[in-house]
Amino acid sequence: MERARDISGLVENGFTIVEDIYSQEDTNEILEVIDAVDKAKPTFRKSADLFAIRQFLKEVPEAISLVFNKRLTKVISQFLGENYFVVKSIYFDKPEASNWYVSYHQDLTISVDRKRNLPGFTSWTTKQNQYAVQPPLEVLENIFTVRVHLDDTDENNGALKVIPKSHMKKIYRPQTIDWSSETEVTCCVKKGGIMVMKPLLLHSSGRTVNNKKRRVIHLEFSNCELPGELEWAEKLN
């Protein structure tokens, strides 16, 4: 019954939170694997306010079996179905004194293996030899994001703030948000829990003010193939 409510919340509001996917031992083991990797690679971004690993599952393959434990794979199966695969993975480490924040936005790009002139694929960019593009709306609507929380996260260390149901409004420009009719919700997640959301959900995160870390593994899933010999850059079954 509880899981049914979780799924209903994801569909209706664009997000849901599921606790206790990982034990304390599980999260510590994942963090130990991350701490052991060579951080000099070009897909690693390090500053005073943020440490990030793009293409995380490719760069840290030792983490795959730890992240995809029985509890997570069961949730993915129940929420998404059996035929979804990973299409993007990023590790974010927001340090204790981070001033880094992100204003309201939707996640509108996907990572692909090459550049192709295809109808509906726009706003091409390249980062660390990785192509990103805004695909047609139906591709974005098909994607689900799972955020694995490796620390307790609340409004004081960068928990996501979201606008429920905004994922149903297609491309929703932040500058057009009508705060007289919209509601902001802070998504507090305990260490070892996950947040499942739709990338079109308007979301933001604030600065850290409590001197506590916020480490998250961001995973995106889809079950559709791309057209015109275009492939997902990070596809992982």
MARBA-3410 file (N, C-alpha, C, O; in Angstrom, 1 decimal):
237
0.8,-1.2,0.0,0.0,0.0,0.0,0.9,1.3,0.0,0.6,2.2,-0.7 ~ 1.9,1.2,0.8,2.8,2.4,0.9,3.5,2.6,-0.4,3.7,3.8,-0.9 ~ 4.0,1.5,-1.0,4.7,1.6,-2.3,3.7,2.2,-3.4,4.1,2.9,-4.3 ~ 2.4,1.8,-3.3,1.5,2.3,-4.3,1.3,3.8,-4.1,1.2,4.5,-5.1 ~ 1.3,4.3,-2.9,1.3,5.7,-2.7,2.5,6.4,-3.2,2.4,7.5,-3.8
3.7,5.8,-3.1,4.9,6.4,-3.6,4.8,6.5,-5.1,5.2,7.6,-5.7 ~ 4.3,5.5,-5.8,4.2,5.5,-7.2,3.2,6.6,-7.7,3.4,7.3,-8.6 ~ 2.1,6.6,-6.9,1.0,7.6,-7.2,1.6,9.0,-7.1,1.3,9.9,-7.9 ~ 2.4,9.2,-6.0,3.0,10.6,-5.8,4.0,10.9,-6.9,4.0,12.1,-7.3 ~ 4.7,10.0,-7.4,5.6,10.2,-8.5,4.9,10.6,-9.8,5.3,11.6,-10.5
3.8,9.9,-10.1,3.0,10.2,-11.3,2.3,11.6,-11.2,2.4,12.4,-12.1 ~ 1.7,11.8,-10.0,0.9,13.1,-9.8,1.8,14.3,-9.6,1.5,15.3,-10.2 ~ 2.7,14.2,-8.7,3.5,15.3,-8.2,4.9,15.5,-8.9,5.5,16.5,-8.9 ~ 5.3,14.4,-9.6,6.6,14.4,-10.3,7.8,14.0,-9.4,8.9,14.0,-9.9 ~ 7.5,13.6,-8.2,8.6,13.1,-7.3,8.1,12.3,-6.2,6.9,12.4,-5.8
8.9,11.5,-5.6,8.6,10.7,-4.4,9.9,10.4,-3.7,11.0,10.4,-4.3 ~ 9.9,10.1,-2.4,11.0,9.8,-1.6,10.8,8.4,-1.0,9.8,8.1,-0.4 ~ 11.8,7.5,-1.1,11.8,6.2,-0.5,13.0,6.1,0.4,14.2,6.2,0.0 ~ 12.8,5.8,1.7,13.8,5.7,2.7,14.4,4.3,2.8,13.8,3.3,2.3 ~ 15.6,4.2,3.4,16.1,2.9,3.8,16.4,1.9,2.6,16.2,0.7,2.7
17.0,2.5,1.5,17.4,1.7,0.4,18.8,1.1,0.7,19.2,0.0,0.3 ~ 19.6,1.9,1.4,21.0,1.5,1.8,21.2,1.6,3.3,20.6,2.6,3.9 ~ 21.9,0.7,3.9,22.3,0.8,5.3,23.5,1.7,5.4,24.1,2.2,4.5 ~ 23.8,2.0,6.7,25.0,2.8,7.0,26.2,2.1,6.4,27.1,2.8,5.8 ~ 26.3,0.8,6.5,27.4,0.0,6.0,27.5,0.2,4.4,28.6,0.3,3.9
26.3,0.1,3.8,26.2,0.2,2.3,26.8,1.6,1.9,27.6,1.6,1.0 ~ 26.3,2.7,2.5,26.7,4.0,2.1,28.2,4.2,2.3,28.9,4.8,1.5 ~ 28.7,3.7,3.4,30.1,3.8,3.7,31.0,3.1,2.7,32.0,3.6,2.3 ~ 30.5,1.9,2.2,31.2,1.2,1.2,31.3,1.9,-0.1,32.3,1.9,-0.8 ~ 30.1,2.5,-0.5,30.1,3.3,-1.7,31.1,4.4,-1.7,31.8,4.7,-2.6
31.1,5.1,-0.5,31.9,6.3,-0.4,33.4,5.9,-0.4,34.3,6.7,-0.9 ~ 33.7,4.8,0.2,35.1,4.3,0.2,35.6,4.0,-1.2,36.7,4.3,-1.6 ~ 34.7,3.4,-2.1,35.1,3.2,-3.5,35.3,4.5,-4.2,36.3,4.6,-5.0 ~ 34.5,5.5,-4.0,34.6,6.8,-4.6,35.9,7.5,-4.2,36.6,8.0,-5.0 ~ 36.2,7.4,-2.9,37.4,8.1,-2.3,38.7,7.5,-2.9,39.7,8.2,-2.9
38.6,6.2,-3.4,39.8,5.5,-3.8,40.1,5.8,-5.3,41.2,5.4,-5.7 ~ 39.3,6.5,-6.0,39.5,6.6,-7.5,40.5,7.8,-7.7,40.6,8.7,-6.9 ~ 41.1,7.7,-8.9,42.0,8.8,-9.4,41.2,10.0,-9.8,40.4,9.9,-10.7 ~ 41.3,11.1,-9.1,40.5,12.3,-9.3,41.1,13.3,-10.3,40.6,14.4,-10.4 ~ 42.1,12.8,-11.1,42.7,13.7,-12.0,42.1,13.6,-13.4,42.6,14.3,-14.4
41.1,12.8,-13.6,40.5,12.6,-14.9,39.7,13.8,-15.4,39.2,14.5,-14.6 ~ 39.6,14.0,-16.7,38.9,15.2,-17.2,37.4,15.2,-16.9,36.8,16.2,-16.9 ~ 36.8,14.0,-16.6,35.4,14.0,-16.3,35.1,14.3,-14.8,34.0,14.4,-14.3 ~ 36.2,14.6,-14.1,36.1,15.0,-12.7,36.2,16.5,-12.6,37.1,17.2,-13.1 ~ 35.2,17.1,-11.9,35.2,18.6,-11.7,35.4,18.9,-10.2,34.7,18.4,-9.4
36.4,19.7,-9.9,36.7,20.0,-8.5,36.9,21.5,-8.3,37.6,22.1,-9.0 ~ 36.1,22.0,-7.3,36.3,23.4,-6.9,36.0,23.5,-5.4,35.8,22.5,-4.7 ~ 36.1,24.8,-4.9,35.8,24.9,-3.5,34.4,24.6,-3.1,34.1,24.3,-2.0 ~ 33.5,24.8,-4.1,32.0,24.6,-3.8,31.5,23.3,-4.3,30.3,22.9,-3.9 ~ 32.2,22.5,-5.1,31.6,21.3,-5.6,32.7,20.4,-6.2,33.6,20.8,-6.8
32.5,19.1,-5.9,33.2,18.0,-6.5,32.2,17.2,-7.3,31.3,16.7,-6.7 ~ 32.5,16.9,-8.6,31.5,16.1,-9.3,32.3,15.1,-10.2,33.4,15.4,-10.7 ~ 31.7,14.0,-10.5,32.2,13.0,-11.4,31.1,12.7,-12.4,30.1,12.1,-12.2 ~ 31.4,13.2,-13.7,30.5,12.9,-14.8,30.7,11.5,-15.3,31.8,10.9,-15.1 ~ 29.7,10.9,-15.9,29.8,9.5,-16.4,30.3,8.6,-15.2,31.2,7.8,-15.3
29.6,8.8,-14.1,30.1,8.2,-12.8,30.2,6.7,-12.9,31.2,6.1,-12.5 ~ 29.2,6.0,-13.5,29.3,4.5,-13.5,30.3,4.0,-14.4,30.8,2.9,-14.2 ~ 30.7,4.8,-15.4,31.8,4.4,-16.3,33.1,4.6,-15.6,34.1,3.8,-15.8 ~ 33.2,5.8,-14.9,34.5,6.1,-14.3,34.8,5.3,-13.0,35.9,5.1,-12.6 ~ 33.7,4.9,-12.3,33.8,4.2,-11.1,33.0,2.9,-11.2,32.0,2.7,-10.4
33.4,2.0,-12.0,32.6,0.8,-12.2,32.5,-0.1,-11.0,31.5,-0.9,-10.9 ~ 33.4,0.1,-10.1,33.4,-0.7,-8.8,32.1,-0.4,-8.0,31.7,-1.1,-7.1 ~ 31.5,0.8,-8.3,30.3,1.2,-7.5,29.0,0.6,-8.0,28.0,0.6,-7.3 ~ 29.1,0.0,-9.2,27.8,-0.4,-9.8,27.1,-1.5,-9.0,25.9,-1.3,-8.7 ~ 27.8,-2.5,-8.6,27.1,-3.6,-7.8,26.7,-3.1,-6.4,25.7,-3.6,-5.8
27.4,-2.0,-5.9,27.0,-1.5,-4.6,25.8,-0.6,-4.7,24.9,-0.6,-3.8 ~ 25.7,0.2,-5.7,24.6,1.1,-5.9,23.3,0.3,-6.3,22.3,0.5,-5.7 ~ 23.5,-0.7,-7.2,22.3,-1.4,-7.6,22.1,-2.7,-6.8,22.3,-3.8,-7.2 ~ 21.8,-2.4,-5.5,21.6,-3.5,-4.6,20.1,-4.0,-4.8,19.4,-3.5,-5.6 ~ 19.7,-5.1,-4.1,18.4,-5.7,-4.3,17.3,-4.7,-4.0,16.3,-4.7,-4.7
17.4,-3.8,-3.0,16.4,-2.9,-2.7,16.2,-1.9,-3.8,15.1,-1.5,-4.1 ~ 17.3,-1.3,-4.3,17.2,-0.3,-5.4,16.6,-1.0,-6.7,15.7,-0.4,-7.3 ~ 17.1,-2.2,-7.1,16.6,-2.8,-8.3,15.1,-3.1,-8.2,14.4,-3.1,-9.1 ~ 14.7,-3.5,-6.9,13.2,-3.7,-6.7,12.4,-2.5,-6.9,11.3,-2.5,-7.6 ~ 12.9,-1.3,-6.4,12.2,-0.1,-6.5,12.1,0.3,-8.0,11.1,0.7,-8.5
13.2,0.2,-8.7,13.2,0.5,-10.1,12.3,-0.3,-10.9,11.5,0.2,-11.7 ~ 12.2,-1.6,-10.6,11.3,-2.5,-11.3,9.8,-2.1,-11.0,9.0,-2.1,-11.9 ~ 9.5,-1.8,-9.7,8.2,-1.4,-9.4,7.7,-0.1,-9.9,6.6,0.1,-10.3 ~ 8.7,0.9,-9.9,8.3,2.2,-10.3,8.4,2.4,-11.8,7.5,3.0,-12.4 ~ 9.4,1.9,-12.5,9.7,2.1,-13.9,9.3,1.0,-14.8,8.9,1.2,-15.9
9.4,-0.3,-14.3,9.2,-1.4,-15.2,10.5,-2.1,-15.4,11.6,-1.7,-14.9 ~ 10.5,-3.2,-16.2,11.7,-4.1,-16.3,12.6,-3.7,-17.4,13.7,-4.1,-17.5 ~ 12.2,-2.8,-18.3,13.0,-2.5,-19.5,13.7,-1.2,-19.5,14.1,-0.7,-20.6 ~ 13.8,-0.5,-18.3,14.5,0.7,-18.3,16.0,0.5,-18.1,16.4,-0.5,-17.4 ~ 16.9,1.4,-18.6,18.3,1.3,-18.5,18.9,2.7,-18.2,18.2,3.7,-18.4
20.1,2.7,-17.6,20.7,4.0,-17.2,21.2,4.7,-18.5,21.7,4.1,-19.4 ~ 20.9,6.0,-18.5,21.4,6.8,-19.7,22.3,8.0,-19.2,22.9,8.6,-20.0 ~ 22.4,8.2,-17.9,23.3,9.2,-17.4,23.6,9.0,-15.9,22.7,8.5,-15.2 ~ 24.8,9.3,-15.5,25.1,9.1,-14.1,26.1,10.2,-13.7,27.1,10.4,-14.4 ~ 25.9,10.8,-12.6,26.8,11.9,-12.0,26.9,11.8,-10.5,25.9,11.5,-9.9
28.0,11.9,-10.0,28.2,12.0,-8.5,28.5,13.5,-8.2,29.3,14.1,-8.7 ~ 27.7,14.0,-7.2,27.9,15.3,-6.7,28.3,15.3,-5.2,27.7,14.6,-4.4 ~ 29.3,16.0,-4.9,29.8,16.2,-3.5,29.8,17.7,-3.2,30.6,18.4,-3.7 ~ 28.8,18.1,-2.4,28.7,19.5,-2.0,29.4,19.7,-0.7,28.8,19.2,0.3 ~ 30.6,20.3,-0.6,31.3,20.3,0.7,30.6,21.1,1.8,29.6,21.7,1.6
31.2,21.0,3.0,30.5,21.5,4.2,30.3,23.0,4.1,29.3,23.6,4.7 ~ 31.2,23.8,3.5,31.1,25.2,3.5,30.8,25.7,2.1,31.1,26.9,1.7 ~ 30.0,24.9,1.3,29.8,25.3,-0.1,28.8,26.5,-0.2,27.8,26.5,0.5 ~ 29.1,27.4,-1.1,28.2,28.5,-1.4,27.5,28.2,-2.7,26.8,29.1,-3.3 ~ 27.7,27.0,-3.3,27.1,26.6,-4.6,25.6,26.4,-4.4,25.2,25.7,-3.6
24.9,27.0,-5.3,23.4,26.8,-5.3,23.0,26.8,-6.8,23.7,27.3,-7.7 ~ 21.8,26.2,-7.0,21.3,26.1,-8.4,19.9,26.7,-8.3,19.0,26.3,-7.5 ~ 19.6,27.7,-9.2,18.2,28.2,-9.3,17.3,27.3,-10.0,17.7,26.3,-10.5 ~ 16.0,27.7,-10.0,15.0,26.8,-10.6,15.2,26.5,-12.0,15.6,27.4,-12.8 ~ 15.1,25.2,-12.4,15.3,24.8,-13.8,14.7,23.4,-14.0,14.3,22.8,-13.0
14.6,23.0,-15.2,14.3,21.7,-15.6,15.5,21.0,-16.2,16.4,21.8,-16.8 ~ 15.6,19.7,-16.1,16.8,19.0,-16.8,16.3,18.7,-18.2,15.5,17.8,-18.5 ~ 16.9,19.5,-19.2,16.4,19.5,-20.5,17.3,18.8,-21.6,17.0,18.8,-22.7 ~ 18.5,18.3,-21.1,19.4,17.8,-22.1,19.7,16.3,-21.7,19.6,15.9,-20.6 ~ 20.2,15.6,-22.8,20.6,14.2,-22.6,22.0,14.1,-23.1,22.5,14.9,-23.9
22.7,13.0,-22.7,24.1,12.8,-23.2,24.1,11.8,-24.3,23.5,10.7,-24.2 ~ 24.7,12.1,-25.4,24.7,11.2,-26.6,26.1,11.0,-27.1,27.1,11.7,-26.7 ~ 26.3,10.0,-28.0,27.6,9.6,-28.4,28.2,10.4,-29.6,29.4,10.3,-29.9 ~ 27.4,11.2,-30.3,27.8,11.9,-31.4,26.8,13.1,-31.7,25.8,13.1,-31.2 ~ 27.2,13.9,-32.7,26.3,15.0,-33.1,25.7,14.7,-34.4,26.4,14.3,-35.4
24.4,14.8,-34.5,23.6,14.5,-35.7,22.6,15.6,-35.9,21.9,16.0,-34.9 ~ 22.4,16.0,-37.1,21.3,17.0,-37.4,20.0,16.2,-37.6,19.7,15.7,-38.7 ~ 19.3,16.2,-36.5,18.0,15.5,-36.5,16.9,16.4,-36.1,17.1,17.3,-35.2 ~ 15.7,16.2,-36.7,14.5,17.1,-36.3,14.2,17.0,-34.8,14.1,15.9,-34.2 ~ 14.1,18.2,-34.2,13.7,18.2,-32.8,14.9,18.1,-31.8,14.7,18.3,-30.6
16.1,17.9,-32.3,17.3,17.8,-31.4,18.0,19.2,-31.5,18.6,19.5,-32.6 ~ 18.0,20.0,-30.5,18.6,21.3,-30.5,19.5,21.6,-29.4,19.7,20.8,-28.5 ~ 20.1,22.8,-29.4,21.0,23.3,-28.3,22.1,22.4,-28.0,22.3,22.0,-26.9 ~ 22.9,22.0,-29.0,24.0,21.1,-28.9,25.1,21.7,-28.1,25.5,22.9,-28.3 ~ 25.7,21.0,-27.1,26.9,21.5,-26.4,27.9,20.3,-26.3,27.5,19.1,-26.5
29.1,20.6,-25.9,30.1,19.6,-25.6,30.9,19.9,-24.3,31.3,21.0,-24.1 ~ 30.9,18.9,-23.4,31.7,19.1,-22.1,32.5,17.8,-21.9,32.0,16.7,-22.0 ~ 33.8,18.0,-21.7,34.7,16.9,-21.5,34.5,15.8,-22.6,34.4,14.6,-22.3 ~ 34.5,16.2,-23.9,34.3,15.3,-25.0,33.0,14.5,-24.9,32.9,13.4,-25.5 ~ 32.0,15.1,-24.3,30.7,14.5,-24.2,29.6,15.4,-24.8,29.5,16.6,-24.5
28.9,14.9,-25.8,27.9,15.6,-26.5,26.6,15.6,-25.6,26.2,14.6,-25.1 ~ 26.0,16.8,-25.5,24.7,17.0,-24.9,23.8,17.7,-25.8,24.2,18.6,-26.6 ~ 22.5,17.4,-25.8,21.5,18.0,-26.7,20.1,18.0,-26.0,19.8,17.1,-25.2 ~ 19.3,19.0,-26.4,17.9,19.0,-25.9,17.1,18.2,-27.0,17.0,18.6,-28.1 ~ 16.6,17.0,-26.6,15.8,16.2,-27.5,14.3,16.6,-27.6,13.9,17.5,-26.8
13.6,16.0,-28.4,12.1,16.2,-28.4,11.5,16.0,-27.1,12.0,15.2,-26.3 ~ 10.4,16.6,-26.8,9.7,16.5,-25.5,9.4,15.1,-25.1,9.5,14.8,-23.9 ~ 9.0,14.3,-26.1,8.6,12.9,-25.7,9.8,12.1,-25.1,9.6,11.2,-24.3 ~ 11.0,12.4,-25.6,12.2,11.7,-25.0,12.3,12.2,-23.5,12.6,11.3,-22.7 ~ 12.2,13.5,-23.3,12.4,14.0,-21.9,11.3,13.4,-21.0,11.5,13.1,-19.8
10.1,13.3,-21.5,9.0,12.8,-20.7,9.1,11.4,-20.3,8.5,10.9,-19.3 ~ 9.9,10.7,-21.1,10.1,9.2,-20.8,11.2,9.0,-19.7,11.3,7.8,-19.2 ~ 12.0,10.0,-19.4,13.1,9.8,-18.4,12.7,9.9,-17.0,11.8,10.7,-16.6 ~ 13.3,9.0,-16.1,13.1,9.1,-14.7,14.5,9.3,-14.1,15.5,8.8,-14.6 ~ 14.6,10.1,-13.0,15.8,10.3,-12.3,15.7,9.7,-10.9,14.7,9.9,-10.2
16.8,9.0,-10.5,16.9,8.5,-9.1,18.1,9.1,-8.5,19.2,9.1,-9.0 ~ 17.9,9.8,-7.4,19.0,10.5,-6.6,19.2,9.7,-5.4,18.4,9.6,-4.5 ~ 20.4,9.1,-5.3,20.9,8.3,-4.2,21.6,9.2,-3.2,22.6,9.8,-3.5 ~ 21.0,9.3,-1.9,21.5,10.2,-0.9,22.5,9.5,0.0,22.2,8.5,0.7 ~ 23.8,10.0,0.0,24.8,9.4,0.8,25.0,10.1,2.1,25.9,9.8,2.9
24.2,11.2,2.3,24.2,12.0,3.6,22.8,12.4,3.9,22.0,12.5,3.0 ~ 22.5,12.7,5.2,21.3,13.3,5.5,21.2,14.7,4.8,22.2,15.4,4.8 ~ 20.1,14.9,4.1,20.0,16.2,3.4,18.7,16.9,3.7,17.6,16.3,3.7 ~ 18.8,18.1,4.1,17.6,19.0,4.3,17.8,20.4,3.8,18.8,20.6,3.0 ~ 17.0,21.3,4.2,17.0,22.6,3.6,18.3,23.4,4.0,18.6,24.4,3.4
19.1,22.9,5.0,20.3,23.5,5.4,21.6,23.1,4.6,22.6,23.8,4.7 ~ 21.5,22.0,3.9,22.7,21.6,3.1,22.3,21.2,1.7,22.9,20.2,1.1 ~ 21.4,21.9,1.1,21.1,21.8,-0.3,20.1,20.8,-0.8,20.2,20.3,-1.9 ~ 19.2,20.4,0.1,18.1,19.5,-0.4,17.4,20.2,-1.6,17.2,21.4,-1.6 ~ 16.9,19.4,-2.5,16.2,19.9,-3.6,14.9,20.6,-3.2,14.1,20.1,-2.3
14.6,21.7,-3.8,13.3,22.4,-3.6,12.6,22.1,-5.0,13.2,22.3,-6.0 ~ 11.3,21.8,-4.9,10.6,21.4,-6.2,9.3,22.1,-6.2,8.7,22.6,-5.2 ~ 8.7,22.2,-7.4,7.3,22.7,-7.6,6.5,21.5,-8.0,6.5,21.1,-9.2 ~ 5.7,20.9,-7.1,4.9,19.7,-7.5,4.0,20.0,-8.7,3.5,21.1,-8.9 ~ 3.9,19.0,-9.6,3.1,18.9,-10.8,3.6,19.7,-11.9,3.1,19.8,-13.0
4.8,20.4,-11.7,5.3,21.3,-12.8,5.8,20.4,-14.0,6.0,21.0,-15.1 ~ 6.1,19.1,-13.7,6.5,18.3,-14.8,5.4,18.1,-15.9,5.7,17.6,-17.0 ~ 4.2,18.4,-15.5,3.1,18.2,-16.5,2.9,19.4,-17.4,2.1,19.3,-18.3 ~ 3.7,20.4,-17.2,3.5,21.7,-18.0,4.5,21.8,-19.1,4.8,22.9,-19.6 ~ 5.1,20.7,-19.5,6.0,20.6,-20.6,7.2,21.5,-20.3,7.8,21.5,-19.2
7.7,22.3,-21.3,8.8,23.3,-21.1,8.2,24.5,-20.3,7.4,25.2,-20.8 ~ 8.7,24.6,-19.1,8.2,25.6,-18.1,9.3,26.5,-17.7,10.2,26.1,-16.9 ~ 9.4,27.7,-18.3,10.5,28.6,-18.0,10.4,29.2,-16.6,9.4,29.6,-16.2 ~ 11.5,29.1,-15.9,11.5,29.6,-14.5,11.1,31.0,-14.3,10.4,31.3,-13.4 ~ 11.4,31.8,-15.3,11.0,33.3,-15.2,9.5,33.5,-15.3,9.0,34.5,-15.1
8.8,32.4,-15.7,7.3,32.5,-15.9,6.6,31.9,-14.7,5.3,31.8,-14.7 ~ 7.3,31.4,-13.7,6.6,30.8,-12.5,5.7,31.8,-11.9,6.0,32.9,-11.5 ~ 4.4,31.3,-11.7,3.4,32.1,-11.0,3.3,31.7,-9.6,2.6,30.7,-9.3 ~ 4.0,32.4,-8.7,4.1,32.0,-7.3,2.7,32.2,-6.6,2.6,31.7,-5.4 ~ 1.8,32.8,-7.2,0.4,32.9,-6.5,-0.3,31.6,-6.7,-1.3,31.4,-6.0
0.1,30.8,-7.6,-0.6,29.5,-7.8,0.3,28.3,-7.6,-0.2,27.2,-7.5 ~ 1.6,28.5,-7.5,2.5,27.4,-7.3,3.0,27.2,-5.8,2.9,28.2,-5.1 ~ 3.3,26.0,-5.5,3.8,25.7,-4.1,5.2,25.1,-4.2,5.5,24.3,-5.0 ~ 6.1,25.6,-3.3,7.4,25.1,-3.2,7.5,24.0,-2.1,7.0,24.3,-1.0 ~ 8.1,22.9,-2.4,8.3,21.8,-1.4,9.8,21.5,-1.3,10.5,21.4,-2.3
10.3,21.4,0.0,11.7,21.0,0.2,11.7,19.5,0.4,11.0,18.9,1.2 ~ 12.6,18.8,-0.4,12.7,17.3,-0.3,13.8,16.9,0.6,14.9,16.6,0.1 ~ 13.5,16.7,1.9,14.5,16.2,2.8,14.6,14.7,2.7,13.6,14.0,2.7 ~ 15.8,14.2,2.6,16.0,12.8,2.4,17.1,12.3,3.4,18.2,12.9,3.4 ~ 16.8,11.3,4.1,17.8,10.7,5.0,18.9,10.0,4.3,18.7,9.4,3.2
20.1,9.9,4.9,21.2,9.1,4.4,20.7,7.6,4.1,20.1,7.0,5.0 ~ 21.0,7.2,2.9,20.5,5.8,2.5,19.2,5.8,1.8,18.8,4.7,1.4 ~ 18.5,6.9,1.7,17.3,7.0,1.0,17.5,7.5,-0.4,18.6,7.9,-0.8 ~ 16.4,7.4,-1.2,16.5,7.9,-2.6,15.3,8.9,-2.8,14.3,8.8,-2.2 ~ 15.5,9.7,-3.8,14.4,10.5,-4.4,14.3,10.1,-5.8,15.2,10.1,-6.6
13.0,9.8,-6.2,12.8,9.5,-7.6,12.0,10.7,-8.2,11.0,11.1,-7.6 ~ 12.4,11.2,-9.3,11.7,12.4,-9.9,11.7,12.4,-11.4,12.4,11.6,-12.0 ~ 10.8,13.2,-12.0,10.8,13.4,-13.4,11.7,14.6,-13.7,11.6,15.7,-13.0 ~ 12.6,14.6,-14.7,13.5,15.7,-15.0,12.8,17.0,-15.4,13.4,18.0,-15.3 ~ 11.6,16.9,-15.9,10.8,18.1,-16.2,10.3,18.8,-15.0,9.7,19.9,-15.1
10.4,18.2,-13.8,9.9,18.9,-12.6,10.9,20.1,-12.3,12.1,19.9,-12.3 ~ 10.3,21.2,-12.1,11.1,22.4,-11.8,11.7,22.2,-10.4,11.0,21.8,-9.4 ~ 13.1,22.3,-10.3,13.8,22.1,-9.1,14.9,23.0,-8.9,15.5,23.5,-9.9 ~ 15.3,23.2,-7.7,16.5,24.1,-7.3,17.1,23.5,-6.1,16.6,22.6,-5.4 ~ 18.3,24.1,-5.7,18.9,23.7,-4.4,19.7,25.0,-3.9,20.2,25.8,-4.7
19.7,25.1,-2.6,20.3,26.2,-1.9,21.7,26.0,-1.5,22.3,24.9,-1.7 ~ 22.3,27.0,-0.9,23.6,27.0,-0.3,23.6,26.1,1.0,22.6,25.9,1.6 ~ 24.8,25.7,1.3,25.0,24.9,2.6,25.2,25.9,3.7,26.1,26.8,3.6 ~ 24.4,25.8,4.8,24.5,26.7,5.9,24.7,26.0,7.3,24.9,26.7,8.3 ~ 24.8,24.7,7.2,24.9,23.9,8.5,26.2,23.2,8.6,26.4,22.3,9.5
27.2,23.5,7.7,28.5,22.8,7.7,28.4,21.3,7.6,29.2,20.6,8.3 ~ 27.5,20.8,6.8,27.4,19.4,6.6,27.4,19.1,5.1,26.9,19.8,4.3 ~ 28.1,18.0,4.8,28.2,17.6,3.4,26.8,17.2,2.8,25.9,16.8,3.5 ~ 26.8,17.2,1.5,25.6,16.7,0.7,26.2,15.9,-0.5,26.5,16.5,-1.5 ~ 26.3,14.6,-0.4,26.8,13.7,-1.4,25.6,12.9,-2.0,24.9,12.2,-1.3
25.5,13.0,-3.4,24.4,12.4,-4.1,24.9,11.7,-5.4,25.7,12.3,-6.1 ~ 24.3,10.6,-5.7,24.6,9.9,-7.0,23.3,10.1,-7.8,22.2,9.7,-7.4 ~ 23.4,10.8,-8.9,22.3,11.1,-9.8,22.3,10.2,-11.0,23.2,10.1,-11.7 ~ 21.2,9.4,-11.1,21.0,8.4,-12.1,19.8,8.7,-13.0,18.7,9.0,-12.4 ~ 19.9,8.7,-14.3,18.8,8.9,-15.2,18.5,7.6,-16.0,19.4,6.9,-16.4
17.2,7.3,-16.1,16.8,6.1,-16.8,15.8,6.4,-17.9,15.0,7.3,-17.8 ~ 15.9,5.6,-19.0,15.0,5.6,-20.1,14.7,4.2,-20.6,15.5,3.3,-20.3 ~ 13.7,4.0,-21.4,13.5,2.7,-22.1,13.3,2.9,-23.6,12.8,2.0,-24.2 ~ 13.7,4.1,-24.1,13.5,4.3,-25.5,14.8,4.5,-26.2,15.8,5.0,-25.6 ~ 14.9,4.0,-27.4,16.1,4.2,-28.3,16.0,5.5,-29.0,14.9,6.0,-29.3
17.1,6.0,-29.4,17.2,7.3,-30.1,17.2,7.1,-31.6,17.6,6.0,-32.0 ~ 16.8,8.1,-32.4,16.7,7.9,-33.8,18.0,8.2,-34.5,18.9,8.7,-33.9 ~ 18.0,7.9,-35.8,19.1,8.4,-36.7,20.5,7.9,-36.3,21.4,8.8,-36.4 ~ 20.7,6.7,-35.8,22.0,6.2,-35.4,22.6,6.9,-34.2,23.8,6.8,-33.9 ~ 21.8,7.7,-33.5,22.2,8.4,-32.3,22.0,7.4,-31.2,21.0,6.7,-31.1
23.0,7.4,-30.3,23.0,6.5,-29.1,23.2,7.2,-27.8,23.8,8.3,-27.8 ~ 22.6,6.7,-26.8,22.8,7.2,-25.4,24.3,7.0,-25.1,24.9,5.9,-25.3 ~ 25.0,8.1,-24.6,26.4,8.0,-24.4,26.8,7.1,-23.2,27.9,6.5,-23.2 ~ 25.9,7.0,-22.3,26.2,6.2,-21.1,25.3,5.0,-20.8,25.1,4.6,-19.7 ~ 24.7,4.5,-21.9,23.8,3.4,-21.8,24.3,2.2,-21.0,25.4,1.7,-21.3
23.6,1.8,-19.9,24.0,0.7,-19.1,22.8,-0.1,-18.7,21.9,0.5,-18.1 ~ 22.7,-1.3,-19.1,21.5,-2.1,-18.8,21.5,-2.5,-17.3,20.6,-3.2,-16.9
END
